[in-house]
């Protein structure tokens, strides 16, 4: 019932300039959190006679200040719903017979009254409402003067912090040698690169690593197959002239070798022995020379894909840790984490909460080392030699148990210390596994190189560029004097094509799987959807064109004035840039920042439609708002690895 709505118009306090330290130390949400938490504390003390500590974990991080989004004119610029939850806990202190809705209504009413009386709130809050449209929720309207001043000082950079001295190692992409990259490899590559950009932006020293699968059983299979099926001249040619061979040829070798490995026991045994020969042999041995050529052939495709996507990383394959395997396993044995049994070395790790153990082999009877041993050696090296403060693995969720085992063993060995912080166990150095869902075929099954039924990643990127080029030619064909040359269209097509691929991937929640279909994910069926990167690029181009027409009228002596609700809402969204970055980093989900870009573009188009810029009395103010929009959107897209174009 609207009649239940309680509204308190705050009397403005003398507004202090944003150079004052009171405001510049806190983002808007942090400042609101301090004010609302303090008002809630006084409300609880006054009306219930208890302190907020009584609520325990419910109030450990203060109140939950939530941006309201596009509906700010009706439901506040921000709202806070903690009253619904904690009123249920507190109601028995006053009236055991009261219902939850009445308790939530009363708490929100008393809370809003305290906010209206707060001197700190008067500086930034214009109005606070309670209980409508949702009982138990308070709705906050910011003072326009506060928004104007904050927007005037907005800069797309984060404040310096102790992050400057911290090193983060990101392990992502990590393809396997002798296998072509299919569309399923896109997720780890672009998510990892976005995290690399975000960590760098936040002031960390970032080491991006591609833990290439260039060692192990698959090479025993390949080498055994090639030495059994190729002539000596063919083997010599492959060793001496790897540039003559393509990744497709290696993939065919791999598929044939895999079939024999699965069907013939003697071939499988020969392959395992070949792995031992490879791991123990020197650079002059035939297995080593064949392996080296395989890596060179595969690297040509990886390099081209990374060039197209503008992904920066350092290739450090499994083979790099070959000499570290024995010292690593010996250390685990010496520490009692691993034990020798029947000529092989095992470790036992916790499998579940019931105390059941999982037996894992780190060194086999034949002397070969498994996948787990390599990852343990890599983790040990990264902690002890690279001194990483944080290590982040970006792989599919099917490897969740593997990385859980890896972390458990590292903790047992003392490489990672468990420290209790406010009741929460924190690993130092912090080791985190960022998972993502599968990219599936139309039949719902995963893409697998060995099956042969895959969509190659390089083909997807090439097709996206071609699709973007065709689309841009149609857009410019009717522009007359503005029509672009073929060279310019080709340059734009690369930018737009890669933007379509990256945004289609990054806009999804990484934890969800999806079925890959070009038309639905990138092509015309995707473009017809509202939420796509072309809509965002169009908004940027529109704003950039407006700035170009008004650049001569820039006046640094005039400030920003906000009158229309569309520009107020745009200003509030721009001020949420830092919050979007923080939430993205907290969840390790680039989809949060991708969604912010789309919401920002949508609100700018509303501003452009509702607020006349050129020839208006507020021309300079709206010029500045448009300039801030371009800066924030350009920075946000860059953090996702998406380039912009000045004109479509």
N, C-alpha and C positions, 0 to 999 in steps of 0.2 A: 504494500500500500504506500503510495507516494506521501501520504500524510504522516507516515512514520519517519520520513527522512528528516534528519537533524543537520542543519547547515550553520556553520560558524564562519562569519566573515572576519578575518583577522585585521586588526588595525595596523597599518604598515609602520614598522620602526624606521628611523632614519637609515636609509640604505647606504651601506658601506661599500666603497669601491672594491673591485675584485683584487686589487693589489694588496688588500688587507690579508694578512696571513690566515685569518679565520676560515676563509673560503678556499683559498688556493691549495690548501693541504688536502682537501677532500673532494672527490667526485660528488655529483649530486646525490646519487643513491647512498653513498657512505654518509654524507651529511644528514640526509633524511633518516637513515638508520639510527644515527646517534640521537637525533631529536625525538623520534618516535619511541625508541627503546626507553629513553629517560622518562618520557611522558607515561608510557605504559607501566614503568616501575613505580612512579608516584601514584598512578591509578590503582595498582594492585595493593600498595601499602595503605592508601587512604580507605579503600572500600572493602578490602579483604583482610587487612592486617598481617600480610605476609610479604616477604621479599621475593624478587624474581628468581632467586636461587632455589626457591621452593619448587619451581617448575623444571629444574634439572636440565636435561638435554634439550628440552623444547625451546630454551632461550639462550643456548650457549653462544650462538652467533648473532644474537639480536633478532629484531623483527625481520620479516620477509617483505621487503619493498619491491613491488612489481610494476614495471612500466605498463600502462594501460593500452598504449598503441594508438591506433587510428580513432578510437572512440573517446579520446580525451575530453572532448567538449561535453560529453554526457556523463562519463564515469571517472573523471579526474585524469590528471596527467600520470599519476601513480596511485596505486592502491595497496592496502595492507590487510591481509586476511587472517593474521594470527589470532584475532579475537574469537574466531569460530572454534579453533582448536583448544585454546587455553581456558575459555569460559567453561568448557565441559569439566576441566580439572578443578576449577575454582568454585563452581556453583555450590558444592556441598558445604562450603565454609559459611554461606549466608542462608541458603534455603534448600534443604534436601528434597523438597517437593517441587522445586522449580523445574521447568522443562528446558531443554538445551537452547531453543530459539529465544526464549525470554532472557536467559543468562547471556547469550551472545549479544542480544540487543542492548542490554544494560551495560555490558562491558564496553562495547563500541561507543555508546553515548558518553560514558564517563571518560573514556580515552580521548575522544574528540574534544571534549571540554578542556582537558589538560593541554592538548595541543594548541587550542585557541588562546590559552593563557600563557603559553611559553614565549619568552622574549626572543629566544633564538629562532623559533618558528616564524615569528612576525617578520623577520628579515627575508625569508625565502618563500614562505607559504602565503598565498592570497586567501585561500578558503579551504576548509576541511568539512567533509560531509560524512555522515554515518548512517548505516543501515539501509540505504537504498542505492541500487536495486537489490543488493544482497544483504540480509541481516547479518550483523557481526563484522562487516567490512567497513573500513574507513577509506575515503577517497580524497586524495590530495591534489589541489590546484596550485601550481607555482605562481609566484609573482612574475609578471611580464618583465619588470625591470631586472630581476635576477636572471631570467633566461637571456635577456639581451646582453647583459654584461658577461655572462658565462660564454655565450656564443662568440662575442667579440674577441675573447682571449683563447678560444679553442685552437689547439694545435694537434696535428696528427702525429703525436709522438708520446711515448710513455716516459714518466719521470725516471731518472737514474735510480738504481737500487743495488742491493748486494748481488743481484743477478749477474752484474758485470764480471764478477770473479768466479762464476760457476760455469762448469763445462757440461754440456749435454751431448750425449752420443745417440744419434738416431740411426737405427738399423731398419732400412726399408728397401723396397723394390726386390733386391736379392734374387734375380732369376737363376735358372740352372743352365749351365753350359750344355750345348748340344741339343737344346730344346728351344723352339721358337716361342717368343712371347705371344700369348693369346690375350683376348680382351679381359680375361680374369686378372691378369697381371697389372692392369691399369689402376686398380684400387690402391694397392700398397704404394705404387709409385707416386700418384698425385696426392694421396692423403699424407704420405710421408714428407713430400716436398712442401706441402702447405704448412705442416707442423714445423719444418725447418725454417721457413720464412717467418712464422709466428714467434718461434723461440728467439731467432735473431733480432726481430723487432723488439722483443721484450728485454733485450740486453744480455742474453746468454752467449757464451762461446760455444758454437754448434759444430759438431763433427758428424757430417752425414756419411753413412757407410752403406755400401751395397755388399752384403755378405753373400757373394756369388757362390752358387753350388758348383764348384769346379773340382771336387774331390769326392771320392766315395764309390759305392757299388756300381753306379751307372757307368762309370768310366771303366771299371773292370769288365762290364758287359760289352761296352762299345769296342774297347781294345781287343777283347777276345774275339768278337764278331769280325772286326776288320782284319785281324791277323789270320783268321780262318777262311775268309771269303775273298780277300783281295790278293792280287799277286804282289811280289816283292817290288816290282816297278811301280805299281799303283801306290803302295805304301810309301815308297821313297818320294814319289811325286807329291803326296799329301803332306809329308813332312817338310819338304823343301819349298813347296809352292802353295801354301794354305790360301793365298788370295784368289786362287782359281776355283775354290770351292765355296758353296753358299750354305747358309743356315738350313735351307730346305733339304740339302743333301744329308747334313748331319742328322736332321730330324728323321729322315727315312732310315738311316743307319740305326738310330735309337729304337724306332718302332720294331724293326726286324730283330734287333738284339733282344728287346724286351719279350717278344714272342718266344724266342728260343729259350730265354732265361726261365720263363714261366712253364715251358713244356718239357725241357730236357734237364734232368738232374745233373748230368755230367757237365753240361754247359754252365749251369748255375755254379757248380763247384769250381770250375775253371775260372769263372768270373771273379769269385771271391779270392782265389789265389792270385789272380792278376792284380787285384786291389792291393794286396800285400806287397807284390813286386813293385808296383807303382810307388807306394808309400815308402818303401825301403830303398828303391833304386836311385841312382844318381842321374844328373842331367844328360849323360851320354847314353842312357839305356833307351831301347826302342819304345817301351811303354811311355816313358817320360816325354820323348819327342812327339809321339802321336798325341798325347794329352796336351802338350803345348800348342800344337797346331789347331786342335779342337777349340781351345780357348780363343785363339786369334780369329778363327772363322766366326764364332758366336759373337765376339766383341764388336764386329762391324755392324751387326743389327742393333745391339744395345745402344751403341753410340749414336746411331741415326735416330732412334726413338727418343733418347734423352735430348738430343739436339732439337727435335721438333717440339717436344714438350717443355724445353728450357728447364730441365731438371738438373740440379747440381748435386753430385755425390762422388764419393771416392770408392773405387772398387777395391775391396779387400776380401779375397775369396777364402774359402775353407782351407785351401792349400797353404795359405800364409801361416796357419797355426800348426802345420804338420810337425815341426820341430818342438812344439810346445806340448804335444799330446802326452808323451811319456813323462816329462816332469810334472804335468798337471795330475795325471793319474797316480803317480808315485806320492805326490803330496796328499791326495785324498786317502791313500792307503796309510800313510804315516800318521795322519790325523784321526784315523779310525772311522772315517766316513765311508770308505770303501774297503772291501775285504776280498782276498784272493781265494777262489774256490774252483777246483777242477781245471786249473790252468787259465781261467779267465777271471776278470775282476768285476765285482758287482757292487752296486750301492743299493741301499734300501731307503725309500722315502715314504712319507705319510701319504696314504692313498685316500683316506677319508677321516671323518671326525671320530670314528669308532676305534682308532688305533691300528687299523689294518695297514700293512706295509706293501709297497709296490717294489718288486725286485727289478732292477735295471742293470744291464751289462754295459760297462764303459770300455772294456778291452776284451776282445774275443779270444777263444782258445788258439786260433791261428796267428795271434799277434796283431790282428787288424783292429782299428778303432772305429767305433760307430759314430752316428750323427750326434748323440748326446755328448760324447767325449770332445768333439770339435767345438760344440757350443760352450761347454764348460771351459775349455782352454781359451776361447775367445772372450768369455766373460771375465775370466781371471786376468787376462792381458789388459782388458779395457779398464778394469778397476785398479790394478797394481802398476801398470805402465803408463796408461793414458790419463789416469787419475780422474776419471769421469765422476761427476757428482750425481748425475742422473743418466740412466740408460733406458732408452725407450725402443721396444721392438714393435714394428707395425706389420702384423701378419694376420692371416685368416683365423677365425675362431676355432677351426678344427685343430689348431696347435696349442690350444689353451692348456691342456694337461701337460704337454711337453714343457712349456715355459713355467708352469707351476712346479714341476719336478726340478727344473733347472734352478729356480730361485730357492727352493727348499734345500737343495744340495749346497748351494753357495752360502746359505745361512748356516748350515751345519758345519761347513768348513771355516766359518768365521770371515769370509770375504765380505759379507754383508752383515752389519750389526743391527740387531733389533733393539730399538729404543722406545720406551713408553713415553708418549707425549699426550698429556690430558686424557689418558685412558685409551689412546689409540696407538697401536703398534706401527712404527714407521721404520722402513728399511733405509739405512744409510751406508753407502750410496743407494739412492732410490732406483729400483729396477721395476719397470712397468711394462706390461704387455698390452698393447692397444690392438684390439681385435676388430675384424670386419666380416660381414657376411659374404656369401658366395655370389659369383656372377654365373647364372645358370643358362642353359640352352632352352629352346622353346619347349622341350619335353620335361623341363624341370631338373634335369641332371647337370652336374658340374661340367665345365669345360676341362678336358684332359688331353694333353699333348699326345699321349700314347695311343688314344683312340682314333686320332686322325680327323675327328669331327670337331674342328675348332674354328674360331674366327680369329685370324691373326691380328695382333695389335697394330702392326705397321700398316696393314690393309685398312683398318678402321681409321687411323689417322689420315691416311691418304684420301680415303673416301670423304671424310669430313671436310678436308680442304677443298676438294673438288665440288662438294655440295655447296659450301660457302661461296665459292667463286661463281657458280651458276646463279645463286640467289642474288649476289651483289650486282651481277650484270643486269639482271631483271630490274633491280632497284634503280640503277643508274641509266638504263636505256632511255627513259623518258625525261631525263633531267636537263637536256639541252647543253648549255654551256658548262654545266656542273658535272657533266659526264666524266667519269674517270678513265684514264688510259688503261690498257691491258696490264701494264707493269704495276700500276698502282692497285688495280683490282687484285692482282696476284699476291701483292704484299698484304692487302687487307684480308684476302681469303685465308692466308695462313693464320693471321691473328684471330679472325672470327671462327675458323674451323677448330683451332685448338681451344678457344674459349667455349665453344659448344660442347666439346668433349669433356673438358675439365669441370665446367659448371654442372653438366648433367650428372657427373659422378659426385662432386663435392656437395651438391644441394641435397643429396640423400643422407639419411642417418646411416652412418658407417656400419652400425650393428645389424642392419637389415640386409637380407639377400634380395636379389631381383633377377628377373629374366631379361636377358639382353636381346633387344630388337632395335635395329638402327633407326627405323622410322619412328618408333615410340620414344626412344631415348634422345635422339639427336635430330632426326629428319623432320619432314613436313608435319607429321602428326604431333611431334614434340613442339614445334614452333607455334602451332595453333593453340597450345596451352598457354595460359597467362604467365606462368612462372618459368621463364626461360631467360637465358643470358642476353638474347637479342633485345628484349624489353629493357634490360638494365643498360646495355650499350647505347640504345636509342635515347634513353633519358640523359646519359652523359653527353652524347653528341648534341642533343637539343640545348643543354645547359652551356656547353662549350661554345656553340654558335652564338648564343645570347651574349656571353661574355665578350666574344670577339667584336660584336656590334657596339658594345658599350664601353670598351676598354678605355677610350679617350676621355670618358667622363668620370673616371675613378677619382675620388676625392678622399684622401686619407684623413681629413679633418672632421669628417662626418661619421657618426656612429650608426649602429643598427637600431631600427625601431620596428617593433612587431605589432601589427594591428589586426590583421585577418587571422582567423583560426587556422587556415591552411598553412600560413607561414609560421605560426606558433608551433603547430604540430611538427612541421619540418625541422624547426630549430631544436625541439626536444629530442627528436630522433637523432639529429646530428650530435647532440650532447651525450647520446648513449653509445657513441663509438667506443670509448674506453671500456664500458661495461660489456659490449659485444665481444671485445678482445678477451677480457677476463673470463667470461663465461665459456668462450671457445677453448681457452687454455685449460680451464678447470675440468671440462668434460673431454678434452682432446677430440672435439667434434667440429671440423671445419664447416659442417652443415649449418651451425649456428651463425657463423659469419656470413655464409652464403645467403641465408634467409634474411639477415640484416640488410645486405646489399639490395635484395629485391624489394623489401619493405621501404627502404630509403628511396629507391627509384620510383616506386609507386606514389609515395607522398610528394616527391618533387613534381611529378606530372600533375598532381592535383593542385599544387601551388602554382605551377605554370598556367593552369587553366583558370584558377580563381583570382590570381593576383597579377594585374597588369604591371609590367616592369618598365618598359621603355616609355618615356614621356609622362611618367607618374611622379607625383611629389615625393614618393618614397623610392625613386629610381635607384639612388646610391645604396640605400639600405638593402633593397632587394638584389642589387648587383652583388653586394657582400655575401648575402645568404646563398646566392647561386654559386659564388666563388668557393664558399665553405663546403657546399654540397659536392662540387667537383673534387675538391681536395680529399674529403673523407671517402667518397666513393672510389676514387682512383687508388688511394692507399689501401682500402679494404680489398679491392679486386687484386691488387698487386700481392697482398698477403696470401691470396688464394692461388697465386701463380697465373692470373688472368690478365693479359695485356688489354689496353684500351685502344680505340681508334678515334681520331678527331672528327671523322665524318663517315657515315655509312653510305 
